[in-house]
């Protein structure tokens, strides 16, 4: 789409302490001039791994860029 591009992202979430991490990797559509996905939009990316309490997890993460500029990340965890 004109004015848009696909970017690759790697997100690492630490939950509780540094040993408990969830790794999310994937692509999302961005406006060419924007540093993040548009406000009030969301994207789904795969969970590619974890450590500590989250070792061996897979699944997906839905990230929503809220109107106030903050973010919501909802993890759908599957234990392999």
C-alpha positions as CSV (number, residue, x, y, z in Angstrom):
1,X,0.0,0.0,0.0
2,X,1.3,3.5,-0.8
3,X,2.8,5.2,2.2
4,X,3.2,1.9,4.2
5,X,6.0,-0.5,4.7
6,X,6.5,-3.9,6.5
7,X,9.0,-3.8,9.3
8,X,10.6,-6.7,11.3
9,X,10.4,-6.4,15.0
10,X,12.0,-8.3,17.9
11,X,10.4,-7.6,21.3
12,X,11.7,-9.1,24.6
13,X,9.5,-8.9,27.7
14,X,10.9,-9.5,31.1
15,X,8.3,-10.6,33.6
16,X,9.1,-10.6,37.4
17,X,12.9,-10.9,37.1
18,X,15.5,-10.9,34.4
19,X,15.5,-14.7,34.0
20,X,11.8,-14.8,33.0
21,X,11.7,-13.6,29.4
22,X,9.3,-13.9,26.5
23,X,10.6,-13.3,23.0
24,X,8.2,-12.1,20.3
25,X,9.4,-11.7,16.7
26,X,7.5,-10.9,13.5
27,X,6.4,-8.2,11.1
28,X,3.9,-5.4,11.2
29,X,2.7,-2.7,8.8
30,X,4.0,0.9,9.6
31,X,3.4,4.2,7.9
32,X,6.6,5.2,6.2
33,X,7.1,8.2,8.4
34,X,6.0,6.7,11.7
35,X,8.3,5.1,14.4
36,X,5.5,2.7,15.6
37,X,2.3,1.1,14.3
38,X,-0.5,3.6,14.1
39,X,-2.4,4.6,17.3
40,X,-5.6,2.6,17.8
41,X,-4.2,-0.3,15.7
42,X,-2.9,-3.7,16.7
43,X,-0.7,-6.4,15.3
44,X,-0.2,-10.1,16.0
45,X,3.3,-11.6,16.1
46,X,4.5,-15.1,17.0
47,X,6.2,-15.9,20.4
48,X,9.4,-17.5,19.4
49,X,10.7,-18.6,22.8
50,X,11.3,-17.8,26.4
51,X,13.5,-18.3,29.4
52,X,13.1,-19.1,33.0
53,X,9.5,-19.6,33.9
54,X,8.7,-19.2,30.2
55,X,11.2,-21.7,28.8
56,X,9.7,-23.7,25.9
57,X,6.7,-21.5,25.3
58,X,5.3,-20.7,21.9
59,X,2.1,-18.9,20.9
60,X,1.4,-15.4,19.8
61,X,1.2,-11.8,21.2
62,X,-1.3,-9.2,20.2
63,X,0.1,-5.7,20.6
64,X,-2.3,-2.7,20.6
65,X,-1.1,0.9,20.4
66,X,-3.7,2.7,22.5
67,X,-5.1,6.2,21.9
68,X,-3.2,7.7,24.8
69,X,0.1,6.5,23.3
70,X,0.6,3.5,25.7
71,X,0.6,-0.1,24.7
72,X,-1.3,-3.3,25.6
73,X,0.4,-6.7,25.0
74,X,-1.7,-9.8,25.4
75,X,0.2,-13.1,25.4
76,X,-1.4,-16.3,24.2
77,X,1.0,-18.9,25.6
78,X,1.2,-22.5,24.5
79,X,3.6,-24.9,26.3
80,X,5.5,-27.2,24.0
